[in-house]
Amino acid sequence: MMGEELLNRAREAVEEGRFDQALVTLRRLEAESPQDPNINQLLGHIAFRSGDSDEAIKRLMRAYEIFEDRGEYIQAVGCLEELLTIEPDPDRLLALATIYDKIGLKNEAISRLFDKANDMIRSGDDENGLKFLAKICVLDNENVKLCLIFGKMLVYSGQEEKGKDYLNRLRSAAVARNENEIVTEIDSLLAQYDGGSEELDPKSRMELANLLSEIGSAQEAITEYLVAVSDLISMNQKSEARKILHRVLELDPDNMKAKEELDRLGEEVEVTEEVEQAELIEPKAVEEEEITTPAIEEDSDLPPIEAIEGQVADIEFLLKEVESKPRIEVKLSDLLDEFKAAMRPLPEDPNIRLKIGEVLNRLLLFNLAIENYKKLLNVPEFRINAIERLGTTFVRAGKYNEALRYLAEAIVQRPDNLEVRYNLALAYRGMGDHENALKQLSNIISVNPQYRDASDLYRHLGGKREEKPAFRDDIGEVIQKPAPFPEKSGPDDNIVFI
């Protein structure tokens, strides 16, 4: 208990800028507990504030490692955040993103990683920028569209083999999830780097699916059939699309994608014989052989090996048969906006942000705490809490003008909150407005004379206790007539309320 009390005194001394006094206390504590991460963090903070970056990094890294080993991840976040203000090391940012993920703040991790990747790629550091984007895809690995864009970036960055391998694995995942549009786009992209071939037309794709079905690859056949269906629907050839969907249901009676597409297409309207026999693609000068969908007998044996080998050769031919075209040159910077647009907000617990703000305040990282609390302003059930904490944190940071704007709104919402009223008094005092500071302190004392050092501060500012205004009498006056703010040149971007 004594050690904790001394640590708090040292923290207060650091906050007030009394570094020498804090160091004496911390050295004494360190002799007894050299592995205490809180002591190392404060020593690192003092070193940084004193201009000794090397000592600060050493101390903060030690504190971070101990916090992480103990599973105290929120405290570890504070250390890494301060380390990044000293030296923006990419590996530490990746470590920070990992911890944010562990504590349930994936959005924070993704946002920070993208900002860094964006800076790197736009400045020409594609290799390291892609590492950060890869981490984002790991954090949101269910976002197939996002992963597809990353795969494109790998390919276009010159890492063709790595990119093709990534896209092939992504294609398998897309097939399993019936993401047919993604499958089509991956096929088209891979075709540019496998001989430069174009995407298969619906007729060729159906032939490929038929061959896959004949050799027993039903699932792959279904995927190709469904891709062909998407193409046919886009070409308004709904009749042919229905036929293929029925073929899919023959192979897999429970295929929900096929059922949904059939429901969406509705009943087939009666058509003339000429239309029914029309070509899938626009008629060509030479009549093409009509596409048929061979039936498979349920109890039939697989075809002989020779037949399978011939069909595999046919499949390979179909995949290579179309004409070559030049590869498309794309800059990674051109894909960054597309990548960002595919990012999506993920669920997170706002209570974690409150805890992080508390830790950052305790570590005296007020600017980081402020940025953290601001992210709760758009969460309705946490808004008033965020406003109160922003006000008190701005007071601790010595930014009284900004503090007053938040605290004024907070006191309207909860006029009986003594802590908010106390910080409002501190903000007025910091701005030199002792009259309004005394009013707030007088209200506090009338409710609880022992509240913190309100009575001492009241006397220090010249207050007299003859007048005891009722607690709520002057609330309206304080809010309606706040003390004038110090004049500034130009608009004040920090004005949020009032």
C-alpha positions in Angstrom: 0.0 0.0 0.0 2.9 2.3 0.9 4.4 1.7 -2.5 1.2 2.5 -4.4 0.8 5.7 -2.4 4.4 6.7 -3.2 3.8 5.9 -6.9 0.7 8.1 -6.9 2.7 11.0 -5.3 5.4 10.5 -8.0 2.8 10.6 -10.7 1.3 13.9 -9.3 4.8 15.4 -9.2 5.4 14.4 -12.8 2.1 15.9 -13.8 3.0 19.2 -12.1 6.4 19.2 -13.7 8.4 18.5 -10.5 10.6 15.9 -12.2 13.5 16.0 -9.7 11.1 15.3 -6.8 9.5 12.5 -8.8 12.8 10.9 -9.7 13.9 10.7 -6.0 10.7 8.8 -5.2 10.9 6.6 -8.3 14.5 5.6 -7.7 13.6 4.6 -4.2 10.7 2.5 -5.5 12.8 1.0 -8.3 15.4 -0.3 -5.8 12.7 -2.3 -4.2 10.7 -3.4 -7.3 13.0 -3.1 -10.4 10.5 -5.0 -12.6 7.5 -2.8 -11.8 6.2 -1.7 -15.2 4.5 1.4 -13.7 7.8 2.6 -12.3 9.6 2.0 -15.7 6.8 3.8 -17.5 7.0 6.9 -15.4 10.8 7.0 -15.6 10.4 6.7 -19.4 7.9 9.5 -19.4 10.2 11.7 -17.4 13.2 10.9 -19.7 11.1 11.8 -22.8 9.9 15.1 -21.2 13.5 15.8 -20.3 14.8 15.2 -23.8 16.5 11.8 -23.3 14.8 9.8 -26.0 17.1 6.8 -25.8 16.5 6.3 -22.1 12.8 6.9 -22.6 12.6 4.2 -25.3 14.5 1.7 -23.1 12.3 2.3 -20.1 9.0 2.3 -22.1 10.0 -0.9 -24.0 10.7 -2.6 -20.7 7.4 -1.5 -19.3 5.5 -2.6 -22.4 7.1 -6.1 -22.4 6.3 -6.6 -18.8 2.7 -5.4 -19.2 2.2 -7.7 -22.2 3.7 -10.7 -20.5 1.2 -10.2 -17.6 -1.7 -9.9 -20.0 -2.3 -6.2 -19.0 -2.9 -5.2 -22.6 -4.5 -1.8 -22.0 -1.5 -0.7 -20.0 0.7 -2.1 -22.8 -1.3 0.0 -25.3 -0.3 3.1 -23.3 3.4 2.3 -23.5 3.3 1.6 -27.2 1.4 4.8 -27.9 4.0 6.9 -26.1 6.8 5.0 -27.8 5.2 5.9 -31.2 5.1 9.6 -30.3 8.9 9.3 -29.6 9.8 7.2 -32.7 7.3 6.1 -35.3 8.7 2.5 -35.6 6.6 0.3 -38.0 7.1 -2.8 -36.0 5.8 -1.2 -32.9 2.7 0.0 -34.8 2.1 -3.6 -35.9 2.5 -4.7 -32.3 0.0 -2.0 -31.2 -2.5 -3.2 -33.8 -2.2 -6.7 -32.5 -3.0 -5.6 -29.0 -5.9 -3.5 -30.1 -7.2 -6.6 -31.8 -6.8 -8.6 -28.5 -8.8 -6.1 -26.5 -11.6 -5.9 -29.0 -10.8 -2.6 -30.9 -10.2 -3.9 -34.4 -11.5 -0.7 -35.9 -8.7 1.3 -34.2 -6.1 -1.2 -35.3 -7.3 -1.2 -38.9 -7.6 2.6 -39.1 -4.0 3.1 -37.7 -2.6 0.5 -40.1 -4.3 1.9 -43.1 -3.1 5.4 -42.4 0.5 4.2 -42.1 0.2 2.0 -45.3 -1.3 4.9 -47.2 1.7 7.2 -46.2 4.2 4.5 -47.1 2.7 3.5 -50.5 2.2 7.1 -51.6 5.8 7.8 -50.7 7.0 4.9 -52.8 7.5 2.3 -50.0 5.3 -0.4 -51.5 6.9 -3.3 -49.8 6.3 -2.1 -46.2 2.9 -0.6 -47.1 1.7 -3.9 -48.3 2.7 -5.5 -45.0 0.3 -3.2 -43.2 -2.5 -3.9 -45.7 -1.9 -7.6 -45.2 -2.4 -7.2 -41.5 -5.7 -5.5 -42.1 -6.8 -8.4 -44.3 -5.9 -10.8 -41.4 -7.9 -8.7 -38.9 -11.0 -8.7 -41.2 -10.5 -12.0 -43.0 -14.2 -12.4 -43.7 -14.1 -9.4 -46.0 -13.6 -11.2 -49.3 -13.8 -8.0 -51.3 -11.1 -6.4 -49.3 -8.9 -9.4 -49.6 -9.4 -9.4 -53.4 -8.2 -5.8 -53.7 -5.2 -6.7 -51.6 -4.5 -9.7 -54.0 -4.6 -7.3 -56.9 -2.1 -5.0 -55.2 0.3 -7.9 -54.7 0.1 -8.8 -58.4 0.4 -5.3 -59.6 3.3 -4.6 -57.2 5.4 -7.1 -59.1 5.0 -10.0 -56.6 3.2 -12.1 -59.2 3.8 -15.5 -57.8 2.9 -14.5 -54.3 -0.1 -12.6 -55.6 -1.4 -15.5 -57.7 -1.0 -17.9 -54.8 -2.9 -15.6 -52.6 -5.7 -15.2 -55.2 -6.0 -18.9 -55.7 -6.4 -19.5 -52.0 -8.9 -16.7 -51.9 -10.8 -18.2 -54.9 -11.2 -21.5 -53.0 -12.6 -19.6 -50.1 -15.0 -17.7 -52.4 -16.1 -20.9 -54.0 -16.9 -22.4 -50.6 -19.0 -19.3 -49.8 -20.7 -19.1 -53.2 -19.2 -15.7 -53.9 -19.5 -16.1 -57.6 -18.8 -12.5 -58.6 -15.5 -12.7 -56.7 -14.7 -16.0 -58.4 -15.3 -14.4 -61.8 -13.1 -11.4 -61.0 -10.3 -13.6 -59.7 -10.5 -15.7 -62.8 -10.3 -12.6 -65.0 -7.3 -11.2 -63.0 -5.4 -14.5 -63.0 -6.0 -14.9 -66.8 -4.0 -11.7 -67.4 -1.0 -13.4 -65.8 -1.5 -16.9 -67.2 -0.9 -16.4 -70.9 -2.9 -13.2 -71.0 -6.2 -15.0 -71.7 -9.6 -13.4 -71.4 -12.4 -14.5 -69.2 -14.4 -17.5 -70.6 -17.7 -16.7 -72.2 -20.8 -18.4 -70.9 -20.8 -21.1 -73.6 -17.2 -22.1 -72.9 -17.7 -21.9 -69.2 -20.7 -24.3 -69.5 -18.7 -26.7 -71.5 -16.0 -26.6 -68.8 -18.6 -27.2 -66.2 -20.0 -30.2 -68.1 -16.6 -31.7 -68.4 -15.9 -31.2 -64.6 -19.2 -32.8 -63.9 -18.4 -35.8 -66.0 -15.1 -36.5 -64.2 -16.8 -36.3 -60.8 -15.8 -32.8 -59.8 -19.4 -31.8 -58.9 -18.6 -28.9 -56.6 -16.3 -27.2 -59.1 -18.8 -27.8 -61.9 -21.5 -26.1 -59.8 -19.3 -23.1 -59.3 -18.7 -22.8 -63.0 -22.4 -23.2 -63.7 -23.3 -20.5 -61.3 -20.7 -18.1 -62.7 -22.2 -18.8 -66.2 -25.7 -18.0 -64.8 -24.5 -14.6 -63.5 -23.1 -13.8 -67.0 -26.2 -15.0 -68.7 -28.5 -12.9 -66.5 -26.3 -9.8 -67.1 -26.8 -10.5 -70.9 -30.6 -10.9 -70.3 -30.6 -14.5 -71.4 -32.8 -15.6 -68.5 -34.2 -18.7 -70.2 -30.7 -20.3 -70.5 -29.9 -19.2 -67.0 -32.9 -21.1 -65.7 -31.9 -24.3 -67.5 -28.4 -24.1 -65.9 -29.9 -23.5 -62.5 -32.0 -26.6 -62.8 -28.9 -28.5 -63.8 -27.2 -27.3 -60.6 -30.1 -28.6 -58.6 -29.8 -32.0 -60.3 -26.2 -32.1 -58.9 -27.0 -30.5 -55.6 -30.8 -30.4 -54.7 -30.1 -28.3 -51.6 -28.1 -25.6 -53.3 -29.5 -22.4 -51.8 -27.8 -20.1 -54.3 -29.5 -21.9 -57.3 -32.9 -21.8 -55.5 -32.6 -18.1 -54.7 -31.7 -17.3 -58.3 -34.6 -19.3 -59.6 -37.0 -17.5 -57.2 -35.6 -14.2 -58.3 -35.9 -15.0 -62.0 -39.5 -16.1 -61.5 -41.6 -18.2 -63.9 -40.4 -18.5 -67.5 -42.6 -16.7 -69.9 -43.8 -18.5 -73.0 -41.5 -17.9 -75.9 -41.4 -18.7 -79.6 -39.5 -21.6 -80.9 -37.1 -19.3 -82.7 -36.2 -17.4 -79.5 -35.9 -20.7 -77.5 -33.3 -22.0 -79.9 -31.4 -18.8 -80.1 -27.6 -18.8 -79.6 -26.3 -17.9 -76.1 -24.0 -15.4 -77.7 -24.8 -13.2 -80.7 -25.2 -15.4 -83.8 -22.0 -15.9 -85.8 -21.6 -16.5 -89.5 -20.8 -20.2 -88.9 -23.5 -22.1 -87.1 -22.2 -23.4 -83.8 -23.0 -26.7 -82.2 -25.9 -26.6 -79.8 -24.9 -26.8 -76.1 -26.3 -29.8 -74.4 -26.2 -30.6 -70.7 -25.4 -34.4 -70.4 -27.3 -36.2 -67.8 -25.4 -38.3 -65.2 -26.8 -41.6 -64.2 -26.7 -41.8 -60.4 -25.4 -45.4 -60.2 -23.0 -45.1 -63.2 -19.4 -45.9 -62.7 -16.7 -43.3 -63.3 -15.4 -43.2 -66.9 -12.2 -45.0 -67.7 -8.9 -43.2 -67.1 -8.3 -42.6 -70.8 -11.6 -40.8 -71.1 -10.8 -38.6 -68.0 -7.4 -37.7 -69.4 -9.0 -36.6 -72.7 -11.6 -34.5 -70.8 -8.9 -32.9 -68.7 -7.1 -32.0 -71.9 -10.3 -30.4 -73.1 -10.6 -28.4 -69.9 -7.1 -27.1 -70.2 -7.8 -26.2 -73.8 -11.0 -24.3 -72.8 -9.0 -22.3 -70.2 -6.4 -21.3 -72.8 -8.5 -20.9 -76.0 -9.2 -17.2 -76.1 -7.0 -14.6 -77.5 -4.1 -12.9 -75.6 -4.2 -9.3 -74.6 -1.6 -7.0 -72.9 -1.4 -6.9 -69.2 -2.8 -3.9 -67.4 -0.4 -1.7 -65.6 -1.9 -0.3 -62.3 -0.2 1.7 -59.6 -0.8 0.7 -56.0 -1.7 4.2 -55.1 -4.6 4.0 -57.5 -6.0 1.1 -55.6 -5.7 2.6 -52.1 -9.0 4.4 -52.3 -10.7 1.2 -53.5 -9.1 -0.6 -50.6 -10.3 2.0 -48.1 -13.8 1.9 -49.5 -14.0 -1.8 -49.0 -13.0 -1.4 -45.3 -16.0 -1.8 -43.0 -16.7 -0.9 -39.3 -16.5 -3.9 -37.1 -18.4 -4.3 -33.7 -16.5 -3.2 -30.6 -17.2 -2.5 -26.9 -17.2 1.2 -26.1 -16.4 0.4 -22.5 -12.9 -0.7 -23.6 -12.3 2.9 -24.9 -13.3 4.3 -21.5 -10.8 2.0 -19.9 -8.1 3.0 -22.3 -8.8 6.6 -21.7 -8.4 6.0 -17.9 -5.0 4.3 -18.5 -3.8 7.0 -20.8 -4.7 9.6 -18.3 -2.9 7.7 -15.6 0.1 7.5 -17.8 -0.2 11.3 -18.3 -0.8 10.9 -22.1 -3.5 13.5 -22.2 -3.6 14.1 -25.9 -4.0 10.4 -26.7 -6.7 10.1 -24.0 -8.6 13.1 -25.6 -8.4 11.5 -29.1 -9.7 8.2 -27.6 -12.7 9.9 -25.8 -13.6 11.8 -28.9 -14.3 8.5 -30.7 -17.2 7.9 -28.2 -19.0 11.2 -29.0 -21.0 9.5 -31.7 -22.1 6.6 -29.5 -25.4 7.9 -28.0 -25.3 5.9 -24.7 -21.7 7.0 -24.1 -21.8 10.6 -25.3 -22.4 12.3 -21.9 -19.7 10.2 -20.3 -17.3 11.1 -23.1 -18.1 14.8 -22.8 -17.4 14.7 -19.0 -14.1 12.9 -19.5 -13.0 15.2 -22.3 -13.7 18.2 -20.1 -11.7 16.8 -17.1 -8.8 15.6 -19.4 -8.5 19.0 -21.1 -8.3 20.6 -17.6 -5.4 18.2 -16.7 -3.8 19.0 -20.0 -4.0 22.8 -19.2 -6.3 23.5 -22.1 -8.9 25.4 -20.2 -10.6 27.0 -23.2 -11.5 23.6 -24.7 -12.3 22.2 -21.3 -14.9 24.8 -20.6 -16.9 24.0 -23.7 -17.2 20.3 -22.8 -17.8 20.9 -19.1 -20.5 23.5 -19.7 -22.5 20.9 -21.7 -21.8 18.2 -19.1 -23.1 20.4 -16.2 -26.3 21.1 -18.1 -26.9 17.4 -18.5 -25.9 16.4 -14.9 -25.9 19.5 -12.6 -25.5 17.4 -9.5 -22.2 15.9 -10.7 -19.7 17.4 -8.2 -16.6 16.2 -10.1 -17.7 18.0 -13.3 -18.5 21.1 -11.3 -15.1 20.9 -9.5 -13.3 20.7 -12.9 -15.4 23.5 -14.2 -14.1 25.6 -11.3 -10.6 24.6 -12.2 -11.1 25.6 -15.8 -12.4 29.0 -14.7 -9.5 29.4 -12.4 -7.1 28.4 -15.2 -8.6 31.1 -17.4 -8.2 33.7 -14.6 -12.0 34.0 -14.0 -12.0 33.6 -10.2 -15.5 34.9 -9.9 -17.1 32.0 -11.7 -14.6 29.6 -10.2 -15.8 30.7 -6.7 -19.5 30.2 -7.7 -18.8 26.6 -8.7 -16.8 25.9 -5.5 -19.5 27.5 -3.3 -22.1 25.2 -4.8 -19.9 22.2 -4.2 -19.2 23.2 -0.6 -22.9 23.7 0.1 -23.5 20.1 -0.8 -20.3 18.5 0.5 -17.8 20.7 2.4 -15.3 17.9 2.5 -15.3 17.3 -1.3 -11.6 17.1 -2.3 -9.9 20.4 -1.7 -12.9 22.6 -2.7 -12.9 24.4 0.7 -9.2 25.2 0.6 -9.3 26.3 -3.0 -12.3 28.5 -2.2 -10.4 30.3 0.5 -7.3 30.5 -1.6 -9.2 32.3 -4.3 -10.5 34.8 -1.7 -14.0 33.3 -1.1 -16.0 34.1 2.0 -18.5 31.7 3.5 -21.0 34.3 4.6 -23.0 33.8 1.4 -24.3 30.2 0.9 -26.1 30.1 -2.4 -28.5 27.2 -3.0 -26.9 24.5 -5.1 -29.1 25.0 -8.2 -29.7 28.8 -8.0 -27.1 30.0 -10.4 -26.8 27.0 -12.7 -28.7 28.9 -15.4 -26.5 32.0 -15.0 -23.3 30.0 -15.3 -24.3 28.3 -18.5 -26.1 31.2 -20.1 -23.3 33.7 -19.3 -20.0 31.9 -19.4 -17.0 34.0 -18.9 -15.6 35.4 -22.1 -12.9 33.3 -23.7 -9.4 34.7 -24.4 -9.4 36.4 -27.8 -7.8 34.4 -30.6 -7.0 35.3 -34.1 -9.1 33.4 -36.6 -11.7 30.7 -35.9 -11.3 28.4 -32.9 -11.4 24.9 -34.4 -11.6 23.4 -30.9 -15.1 24.9 -30.2 -17.4 21.9 -30.0 -20.2 22.9 -27.8 -22.0 26.1 -26.8 
